[in-house]
Amino acid sequence: MASLSRRLLLTATASALFVTATACGSAVNTADGSSSDGVITLSMHNPDSKTQDPATWQLVQEFNAEHPDMKIKLEGQPVDQHEQRMTIAAQSGTLPEIFWVYDSLAKTMVKSGDLLDLTPILEENGLKAKFAPSMLAGFQQGGMQYGVPYQALITGFYYNKAILDEHRIAVPETFEDLLAAVKKLKAAGVVPIAQGANNSSFSVWAFLTMLDRFGYEAEYPKILSGEARYDNADFLRLYEHVRELAEAGAFPANMNTQTYAQAVASYTAGKAAFLDAGVWEAAKIQQSEVGPSTGFWAGPTFSDGVGEQRLVMNVPSAPFVVSAKVKEDKEKYAAVKAFIQFYYSDAGQKILVDNAQPPVTTYRPQVDSTKNPVFAAVLAEAAKPGWTSPKAQPDLVVSAATASAMYDSFYGVMGGSLSPEEAAGNVQKTIK
Amino acid sequence: MNWLSTRRHFALMVAPALIIYSVYMIYPILYSLYYSFSDYDGVTATDFTGLDNYRQMAQDDAFWTSLRNTGIILGIALFLLIPLGFLLAVLLSGRVRGSGVLRALVFAPAVIAPILVGLIWIFILDPEIGLVNAFLLAIGVPAHPQWIGGPTLSPYSIGLVYLWQQIGFVLTIFYAGLRMLPRDVMEAASLDGAGRRQKLRYIQIPMLRETFGIVTALVVTGVFKVFELVYALTGGGPVHLSEVMVSYMYHITFTTQQYGYGMALAVVVFVVGALASAATFLGNRRKEEAS
């Protein structure tokens, strides 16, 4: 009896250890990626896609309905956790089949052979021809097409026409116009520009476009190769302008403690005149009380800027990438291929447009500007005659460390914690 | 008992715990140490970079800020949290009406998840929407201090929120210690005419020396694990001025994907935390030997 008890005890201990060990591995995928059940996982940067990214959610629902022999399981976490999880999954060989990821991490994964070359999938059914070349060019490395654009990024300032009209302010065009508007709004007790830095330091999109108006696109390859510096005189002039805005009271007093989501909420509640954001907020703003009076602006031009000033940020966002292991499983490969073909088909792009997201292919949407005025305003600004777009958003062409320092540099000057020289110098320090 | 007493069987019984401890504690520490000497980015193969990460740390202003902020919170914990926790325990151990309810109320923050504590205190300390500044404004104080989110006060505010969160826990340990003191000693002191203050100074505090040691050790180790409060209250901002060592390590490792440098920071957090804990334990032992 005693011997039996000891055996039972040892068996129980071993079982407990086994359960603990296997539980650790079940978070993402099986280690050899071979569970060939036709189910593929799409892992996103939102914990609740149904409410936070309804376009992707609807695309997945319709794909599953149209493909009864295949199934996409949609999952997600907040951006930071998602990036962390994908990194760990890459280390352990348990990447989900398709996932969203920042381009800097995707490029790292390409180096270690974790991602699938999507060229054959894009070449089928003429899918590649549906993309403008610039939409795919950013996601190529060593002749490999490792990613496809998840959505298009159109960024800038939303503005509340009712607030501007009330204070007799015309929609700004130049930096001087913006500065004058900020001073007037501040004097009237209105928050001029809604910004939120707490755990969302990345929310400086309009300022990243301004960086392009000071010659970033031409300069960054030289900066990365060491031929030029980030803390150059041109960029410092931009940071001086940011300081001018800050000193004029452009940003809310609680900018450092409120999150980006709270900044959006303050705008949609009619408490701020401008919001630094992008097309992804169009649907939410449209449904809010400020929807009918909201317009969209690509941001100010600068008389002391460098190069083309008529720039509107309309670029591919971070990519969808596919685990290299998918190739080892015919069913999974077929499902991934079918999903990519569906996502970028006209039907798929229509779903994006129906959810107030711009198409990433050459699909021309029909947008009813009376029903969707905010989304229509964003699209109109992006297609303004004579205006062009940079090839990529400035933070998406540098390392994660440099991108993070760029975000901090803007928020540091906005909040008065950094001088323009310190801000630009901090970014330069991250470039190795 | 006879079965357990043989060395082989004893080793067999200890083995599962030892394996788990090694896999989940020792291995990660050694793993961090190894990668702290590399330029690991989290995914691709690494290059050995020697002490480069540690040199980078020495020149990294944000690291020194995080170290200073951790020190500020440690100071608040040692010089305010422990004395206040003890005094509250003394007050509540007396014959106070409703002391049970009061104890429960003081302990309540300790059972709330730190991330929620942070969210609650945002509504109190936020410079724009917070209750503190609203109160100051209501009583005619025009100043609008940036309790959180500014370049100066954030670490002190985080320290005080940590105090609020932990005081119930500290109080409970002291309260248990006070209740364990032999009643006859206290009664004898009363018969000898000792007042409340004298009993506190000459009986309760000396007899609770071991409890003080345990509380100090717990508080010191706890301070080096503060993360969620910072994450919720300020996100380490503005521009990393309110980071503590752990939150800065998290930022470097997971946000900027500098795993090698992040592991070097983790090693330093471990070493500083271990040294502080060792100093506390040594201090406790010396006091015990001296008494």
Interface residues (C-beta under 8 A of the other chain):
Chain A: A2 R6 L10 T13 A16 L17 T20 D80 E83 Q84 T87 A90 Q91 S104 L105 T108 M109 K111 S112 D114 A197 N198 N199 S200 S201 P252 A253 N254 M255 N256 T257 Q258 S399 A400 A401 S404 D408 Y411 G412 G415 G416 S417 L418 T430
Chain B: W3 L12 P16 I19 I20 D41 G42 V43 T44 A45 I122 L125 D126 P127 E128 I129 H144 Q146 I148 G149 G150 P151 Y231 L233 T234 G235 G237 P238 V239 H240 L241 H251 F254 T255 T256 Q257 Q258
